[in-house]
């Protein structure tokens, strides 16, 4: 519980780290050409919605007041477009080269900062003009220009924000490695799901931070945003699958199916930020259902899991603007790292139990000590119908249709079993006490037991099998 309170205090202090975007100026869309003294505009009309140059050439202008202080200013443009800019008819610079068609446009970077010399400002009103075009975006965006305006230069430092995201990324990568090792050792399904969750969240943190680390060409933005949504959707589905397998096993596959449908439907929402945010929110909301069932059934670990998911939902709904690019990674790391610690402790206890079971089994010659991913089980030898080899493991076929994987090799196991167990094939040992008949099947022979599928019999071992069966019936 203290971790939840600490995280809440951390998020409450975020205004110093995550700053709101400055207010953008009001824009007019115009017809324009570049004249000898700068751009010449006509037929200007106010833009009611977002600035959208997708699939067209667009001229826009705005009237700005001169700065009231001596701080340096710069034009910041971030979006899926090439651009050129002028202040009071004087060029500020270009990002790529806008054009009237896809062939004439040269794509620019996703974001550009154009410093403004103090001598360009006039007292009173100043006219800012931008020439934009976007023919190489790949997808159509609800807000192709995410930021545009004149703000103080340099832009406020984002080092604290990136440090927090990178710390969460490192924690998630460590969790992915830890759960991967646990899966390699124990082959548990939950560890595989958790490893995938941690890896997906870490990869999304890297892709999300790409904009701050690399000023990429704007045509790559569609791929980046698509990857962010796909990774968020994958995490949401995996979270629902883990919650169901942990707290409501009988409803696992229906829950996975529902998550695929509900989370996948977010692809129809407008705007990638909205798609990503709602994919995460809906995935967490679905995970709450099996965890709530676990609380009802008094399953260990259900109450803290429900409290954490409730915190996740509260922060996501209360501060959706932080979720996709910041708080989600902290929440994911805060969820997965404690689970990794719990899993490591549990495995240590399982190893102790395994050693104790092996010690107890030393005095039980009528039972076989079976070591599997689920622990140690003492299996009555009389219940074993057959042993089938599978590389470094063997499959024990038991009475009642049950089977177990045993971490042993067939050659070594044949020496541990009583004489009534005979090797009838290079990969099969049969319990002769369970044999019903030996039957020819074309050019092959099959051994039928009291239940289960018939076993293959190799030609080289057939005489020894017949002799053993005759001796048993005599």
VOGU-3710 file (C-alpha; in Angstrom, 3 decimals, decimal comma):
1> xxxxxxxxxx> 0,000/0,000/0,000  2,898/2,385/0,726  4,018/2,080/-2,907  0,609/3,275/-4,078  0,698/6,291/-1,749  4,259/7,161/-2,799  3,350/6,971/-6,471  0,305/9,198/-5,911  2,534/11,848/-4,310  4,962/11,581/-7,221
11> xxxxxxxxxx> 2,242/12,135/-9,790  0,826/15,042/-7,776  4,191/16,815/-8,153  4,287/16,487/-11,941  3,266/20,047/-12,913  6,910/21,044/-12,543  7,912/18,330/-14,991  5,071/18,224/-17,501  4,271/21,717/-18,716  1,229/22,749/-20,694
21> xxxxxxxxxx> 1,794/23,950/-24,238  1,774/27,754/-24,677  -1,325/29,197/-26,283  -1,117/29,300/-30,069  -1,947/32,399/-32,109  -5,133/32,769/-34,155  -4,574/31,928/-37,819  -6,073/32,907/-41,144  -5,921/30,800/-44,311  -5,009/32,774/-47,444
31> xxxxxxxxxx> -4,082/32,520/-51,073  -0,438/33,341/-51,484  2,621/33,545/-53,687  6,200/34,496/-52,995  6,958/37,968/-54,344  10,251/39,883/-54,547  9,582/41,475/-51,155  8,223/38,378/-49,448  4,874/36,567/-49,514  1,871/38,257/-51,127
41> xxxxxxxxxx> -1,446/37,125/-49,597  -5,067/37,623/-50,563  -8,553/36,330/-49,706  -7,662/35,579/-46,058  -10,277/33,877/-43,893  -10,171/32,797/-40,204  -9,379/29,141/-39,471  -12,015/27,812/-37,101  -10,444/24,379/-36,548  -6,892/23,049/-36,539
51> xxxxxxxxxx> -4,349/24,111/-39,153  -4,490/21,293/-41,705  -2,154/21,254/-44,747  -2,703/17,553/-45,505  -2,994/16,878/-49,218  -2,733/20,548/-50,191  -0,628/23,688/-50,222  -1,625/26,125/-47,479  -0,709/29,724/-46,670  -1,532/30,998/-43,171
61> xxxxxxxxxx> -0,899/34,239/-41,340  -1,309/35,652/-37,855  -0,828/39,030/-36,195  1,454/39,128/-33,154  2,409/41,814/-30,667  6,071/42,570/-30,193  7,601/40,856/-27,129  7,259/42,816/-23,907  10,702/41,720/-22,662  14,165/41,163/-24,097
71> xxxxxxxxxx> 14,081/37,374/-23,949  14,965/35,683/-27,257  12,032/34,298/-29,249  11,760/31,524/-31,828  9,091/30,086/-34,091  8,316/26,497/-33,047  6,585/24,270/-35,601  5,898/20,584/-34,940  3,768/18,553/-37,286  3,335/16,507/-40,416
81> xxxxxxxxxx> 4,281/19,174/-42,937  7,029/21,006/-44,773  7,141/24,717/-43,998  8,587/28,139/-44,764  8,152/31,169/-42,495  8,369/34,973/-42,726  8,026/37,676/-40,076  7,073/41,091/-41,434  8,079/39,928/-44,908  11,557/38,792/-43,828
91> xxxxxxxxxx> 12,385/35,075/-44,077  12,877/33,120/-40,851  13,858/29,855/-42,490  12,467/26,677/-44,039  11,869/23,066/-43,064  11,972/21,067/-46,273  10,247/22,804/-49,144  6,448/23,157/-49,436  4,915/22,490/-52,844  1,652/22,374/-54,717
101> xxxxxxxxxx> 1,980/18,611/-55,349  3,705/15,614/-53,808  6,301/15,749/-56,575  7,278/19,367/-55,943  7,280/19,120/-52,143  10,492/18,203/-50,308  9,509/16,669/-46,940  10,948/18,351/-43,865  11,504/17,239/-40,297  8,661/16,675/-37,869
111> xxxxxxxxxx> 9,702/19,655/-35,772  11,729/22,785/-36,404  12,808/25,767/-34,307  13,539/29,006/-36,192  15,144/31,715/-34,001  13,882/35,271/-34,560  16,372/38,137/-34,622  15,410/41,105/-32,445  15,759/43,459/-35,437  12,834/41,722/-37,194
121> xxxxxxxxxx> 10,308/42,848/-34,596  8,315/46,052/-35,086  6,632/48,052/-32,396  2,944/47,217/-32,270  1,578/44,538/-34,598  3,756/42,031/-36,485  2,686/39,719/-39,289  3,780/36,079/-39,215  3,261/34,091/-42,446  3,762/30,343/-43,002
131> xxxxxxxxxx> 3,724/28,386/-46,221  2,818/24,729/-45,560  2,164/21,516/-47,454  1,816/17,860/-46,481  1,651/15,226/-49,214  3,792/12,468/-47,623  2,116/11,863/-44,258  1,016/8,317/-45,067  -2,092/8,547/-42,878  -4,607/11,296/-42,276
141> xxxxxxxxxx> -4,283/12,891/-38,833  -6,982/14,706/-36,867  -4,367/17,307/-35,831  -1,467/17,142/-38,285  0,187/20,231/-36,726  0,697/19,466/-33,040  2,328/22,791/-32,117  2,918/26,104/-33,873  3,705/29,480/-32,341  6,314/32,008/-31,211
151> xxxxxxxxxx> 7,668/31,151/-27,764  10,726/31,964/-25,661  13,969/30,431/-26,864  15,356/28,000/-25,902  12,289/25,907/-25,124  11,901/24,792/-21,450  14,220/21,929/-20,577  12,639/18,446/-20,678  15,548/16,666/-18,972  13,535/15,796/-15,853
161> xxxxxxxxxx> 10,712/14,402/-17,986  13,078/12,262/-20,066  14,964/11,082/-16,979  11,725/9,798/-15,437  10,725/8,037/-18,664  14,185/6,483/-19,084  14,184/5,277/-15,467  10,823/3,588/-16,065  12,138/2,124/-19,336  15,158/0,624/-17,578
171> xxxxxxxxxx> 12,939/-0,868/-14,893  10,635/-2,366/-17,509  13,552/-3,883/-19,443  14,867/-5,403/-16,211  11,407/-6,833/-15,499  11,182/-8,258/-19,031  14,565/-9,958/-18,587  13,657/-11,290/-15,153  10,330/-12,756/-16,243  12,011/-14,173/-19,362
181> xxxxxxxxxx> 14,546/-16,025/-17,209  11,770/-17,330/-14,958  9,875/-18,596/-17,996  12,987/-20,334/-19,335  13,456/-22,089/-15,990  9,858/-22,918/-15,109  7,855/-22,595/-18,345  4,982/-20,877/-16,552  2,414/-19,096/-18,712  2,053/-16,145/-16,329
191> xxxxxxxxxx> 5,787/-15,359/-16,472  5,654/-15,327/-20,274  2,703/-12,897/-20,265  4,431/-10,622/-17,745  7,679/-10,684/-19,739  5,744/-9,672/-22,848  3,943/-6,886/-20,945  7,219/-5,438/-19,669  8,895/-5,669/-23,076  5,946/-4,035/-24,845
201> xxxxxxxxxx> 5,778/-1,157/-22,344  9,555/-0,595/-22,540  9,478/-0,570/-26,335  6,611/1,908/-26,299  8,586/4,177/-23,955  11,475/4,143/-26,429  9,210/4,905/-29,387  7,373/7,602/-27,425  10,662/9,316/-26,500  11,921/9,189/-30,085
211> xxxxxxxxxx> 10,524/12,629/-30,852  12,602/14,206/-28,075  15,750/12,277/-29,030  15,668/12,322/-32,833  14,261/14,948/-35,157  12,985/12,480/-37,740  11,533/13,299/-41,207  7,808/13,926/-40,959  6,787/10,964/-43,226  7,968/8,631/-40,431
221> xxxxxxxxxx> 5,448/10,095/-37,995  2,632/7,843/-39,190  4,760/4,763/-38,499  5,751/6,065/-35,070  2,171/6,839/-34,018  0,895/3,518/-35,392  3,583/1,674/-33,418  2,635/3,534/-30,218  -1,034/2,574/-30,574  -0,227/-1,062/-31,445
231> xxxxxxxxxx> 2,087/-1,399/-28,437  -0,473/0,189/-26,107  -3,170/-2,144/-27,440  -0,878/-5,162/-26,994  -0,168/-4,173/-23,374  -3,885/-3,741/-22,705  -4,749/-7,198/-24,080  -1,845/-8,834/-22,221  -2,905/-7,153/-18,971  -6,450/-8,476/-19,343
241> xxxxxxxxxx> -5,075/-11,949/-20,160  -2,799/-11,947/-17,111  -5,539/-10,758/-14,764  -7,906/-13,450/-16,030  -5,338/-16,273/-15,868  -4,297/-15,209/-12,364  -7,671/-14,490/-10,747  -10,337/-16,065/-12,995  -8,737/-18,954/-14,955  -12,006/-20,318/-16,314
251> xxxxxxxxxx> -12,718/-16,986/-17,980  -9,281/-16,460/-19,507  -10,086/-17,022/-23,169  -13,413/-15,143/-23,129  -11,572/-12,250/-21,475  -8,830/-12,315/-24,121  -11,468/-12,356/-26,860  -13,330/-9,435/-25,305  -10,072/-7,480/-24,922  -9,154/-8,050/-28,567
261> xxxxxxxxxx> -12,542/-6,756/-29,698  -12,865/-3,811/-27,298  -9,250/-2,639/-27,485  -9,108/-3,230/-31,235  -12,169/-1,017/-31,686  -10,114/1,981/-30,525  -8,531/1,963/-33,992  -11,770/3,595/-35,184  -11,369/6,614/-32,881  -10,090/9,907/-34,332
271> xxxxxxxxxx> -6,579/10,947/-33,372  -3,734/8,678/-32,305  -3,506/10,185/-28,819  -7,155/9,284/-28,296  -6,652/5,777/-29,706  -3,674/5,114/-27,433  -5,235/6,565/-24,300  -8,508/4,679/-24,676  -6,744/1,420/-25,546  -4,933/1,584/-22,202
281> xxxxxxxxxx> -7,991/2,707/-20,231  -10,211/-0,021/-21,670  -7,557/-2,686/-21,118  -7,212/-1,712/-17,451  -10,991/-1,553/-17,050  -11,344/-5,088/-18,444  -8,574/-6,336/-16,141  -10,532/-4,993/-13,157  -13,312/-7,554/-13,768  -11,340/-10,777/-13,081
291> xxxxxxxxxx> -9,386/-9,074/-10,278  -12,695/-8,089/-8,647  -13,758/-11,728/-8,952  -10,516/-12,655/-7,198  -11,358/-10,256/-4,362  -14,784/-11,861/-4,093  -13,213/-15,341/-3,958  -10,526/-14,110/-1,509  -7,704/-15,010/-3,894  -4,287/-13,972/-2,473
301> xxxxxxxxxx> -2,976/-10,809/-4,105  -6,332/-9,713/-5,501  -6,873/-6,753/-3,153  -3,565/-4,946/-3,846  -3,974/-5,664/-7,571  -7,448/-4,112/-7,547  -6,173/-1,058/-5,634  -3,376/-0,550/-8,149  -5,682/-0,895/-11,153  -8,088/1,575/-9,543
311> xxxxxxxxxx> -5,200/4,045/-9,148  -4,252/3,440/-12,781  -7,803/4,235/-13,916  -8,116/7,275/-11,645  -4,931/8,853/-13,006  -5,757/7,915/-16,590  -9,230/9,457/-16,444  -8,170/12,423/-14,325  -5,046/13,302/-16,338  -5,457/11,717/-19,799
321> xxxxxxxxxx> -2,977/14,170/-21,335  -0,164/12,548/-19,285  -1,082/8,909/-19,805  0,220/8,043/-23,270  3,627/9,699/-22,951  4,488/9,635/-19,246  2,391/8,220/-16,409  1,630/4,945/-18,207  5,311/3,910/-18,094  5,601/4,691/-14,383
331> xxxxxxxxxx> 2,382/2,812/-13,676  3,506/-0,200/-15,724  6,883/-0,316/-13,960  5,196/0,086/-10,562  2,941/-2,867/-11,371  5,486/-5,267/-12,899  8,481/-4,838/-10,589  6,592/-5,895/-7,417  5,189/-8,857/-9,342  8,743/-9,834/-10,326
341> xxxxxxxxxx> 9,847/-9,730/-6,678  6,847/-11,844/-5,661  7,592/-14,352/-8,429  11,247/-14,673/-7,405  10,261/-15,241/-3,758  7,666/-17,814/-4,803  10,184/-19,702/-6,930  12,604/-19,782/-4,000  9,912/-21,331/-1,833  9,057/-23,818/-4,599
351> xxxxxxxxxx> 12,701/-24,899/-4,777  12,723/-25,479/-1,035  9,529/-27,514/-1,338  11,025/-29,495/-4,210  14,094/-30,416/-2,131  11,897/-31,447/0,789  9,728/-33,605/-1,493  12,785/-35,294/-2,976  14,026/-36,067/0,517  10,670/-37,584/1,503
361> xxxxxxxxxx> 10,518/-39,598/-1,722  13,761/-41,457/-0,975  11,886/-43,924/1,252  8,908/-44,491/-1,103  9,910/-47,176/-3,662  6,292/-47,559/-4,834  6,202/-43,986/-6,136  8,050/-42,040/-8,800  9,205/-38,521/-7,977  8,142/-36,386/-10,943
371> xxxxxxxxxx> 9,797/-32,988/-11,364  7,894/-30,609/-13,652  7,317/-26,879/-14,173  4,573/-27,007/-11,542  6,761/-28,528/-8,831  7,285/-32,061/-7,500  4,633/-34,781/-7,474  4,852/-38,325/-6,110  3,161/-40,546/-8,700  2,204/-44,153/-7,807
381> xxxxxxxxxx> 4,133/-46,410/-10,172  1,072/-48,652/-10,533  -0,801/-45,703/-12,120  1,722/-45,325/-14,939  0,457/-46,819/-18,203  3,412/-45,858/-20,378  6,378/-43,543/-20,637  6,922/-41,729/-23,939  10,211/-39,952/-24,674  10,241/-36,250/-25,673
391> xxxxxxxxxx> 13,865/-35,024/-25,990  15,083/-34,040/-22,500  11,618/-34,726/-21,041  9,360/-37,759/-20,895  5,575/-37,890/-20,911  4,032/-40,084/-18,243  0,657/-41,416/-19,391  -1,371/-42,195/-16,301  -4,549/-44,054/-15,430  -7,596/-41,842/-15,866
401> xxxxxxxxxx> -6,344/-40,071/-18,984  -3,940/-37,782/-17,122  -0,400/-37,089/-18,318  2,648/-35,410/-16,804  5,882/-34,060/-18,219  8,865/-35,309/-16,220  12,318/-33,697/-16,395  14,208/-36,959/-17,095  15,521/-38,950/-20,043  14,011/-42,239/-21,128
411> xxxxxxxxxx> 17,296/-44,205/-20,735  17,752/-43,114/-17,145  14,115/-43,673/-16,225  14,046/-47,269/-17,506  16,535/-48,238/-14,758  14,304/-46,769/-12,034  11,109/-48,626/-13,001  10,247/-52,203/-11,915  10,688/-55,248/-14,168  7,065/-55,156/-15,328
421> xxxxxxxxxx> 7,961/-52,041/-17,359  9,459/-53,011/-20,711  10,888/-50,885/-23,491  8,822/-51,749/-26,567  10,094/-48,970/-28,831  13,101/-46,651/-28,855  10,865/-43,897/-27,412  8,272/-45,939/-25,440  8,256/-47,911/-22,180  5,057/-49,866/-21,453
431> xxxxxxxxxx> 3,594/-51,195/-18,199  2,972/-54,855/-19,001  0,464/-55,093/-16,147  -1,822/-52,771/-18,161  -1,527/-54,626/-21,509  -4,711/-55,985/-23,120  -3,429/-57,288/-26,452  -0,737/-57,063/-29,123  -2,256/-56,398/-32,536  -0,888/-56,309/-36,065
441> xxxxxxxxxx> -1,589/-53,137/-38,067  -0,378/-53,735/-41,621  3,413/-54,023/-41,450  3,444/-52,654/-37,910  2,460/-53,894/-34,474  0,470/-51,984/-31,876  0,266/-52,608/-28,150  -3,168/-51,890/-26,662  -3,333/-50,976/-22,992  -6,289/-50,867/-20,613
451> xxxxxxxxxx> -6,933/-47,275/-21,738  -5,496/-44,638/-23,967  -4,067/-44,738/-27,488  -2,193/-47,877/-28,643  1,609/-47,803/-28,476  4,005/-48,546/-31,352  6,163/-51,691/-31,094  9,458/-51,879/-32,994  10,360/-55,094/-34,842  13,600/-55,558/-32,922
461> xxxxxxxxxx> 11,785/-55,487/-29,575  8,776/-57,573/-30,585  10,300/-60,982/-29,612  11,206/-59,791/-26,113  7,712/-58,353/-25,705  6,040/-61,625/-26,773  8,236/-63,583/-24,386  7,392/-61,250/-21,489  3,654/-61,441/-22,252  3,762/-65,251/-22,448
471> xxxx> 5,585/-65,431/-19,127  3,061/-63,147/-17,501  0,121/-65,240/-18,710  1,655/-68,582/-17,701
//
